[in-house]
Amino acid sequence: MANHKATLKDVRQATKRRERNKYYGKTTRNAIRDLKEIKSNGEATPKLIDVASMLDKLAKKGEEFLKEKKEEWNKFKGAVDKVLWEGIVWG
């Protein structure tokens, strides 16, 4: 590794980003898992809004998590819309 100031700074920033991305990706995956386990609509609705917000933030940042799982993302968004508009709980 070169000892230039810019290179050292880039390495520090990349390390920070990597840690942050791992945290947000893992937190979002766990939130989705917990949401799928909920069976009552009263509990699911506020959690749905939180998870949808998390996923939108990840999509905005362009995280690998969503790029790799675009099909799951679309399924989840469809399920969220269905629950919010029709009051149906995960099946």
Summary of the structure (lengths in Angstrom):
residues: 91
radius of gyration: 17.3
end to end distance: 52.4
largest distance: 59.2
contacts: 219
relative contact order: 0.12
helix: 84%
strand: 0%
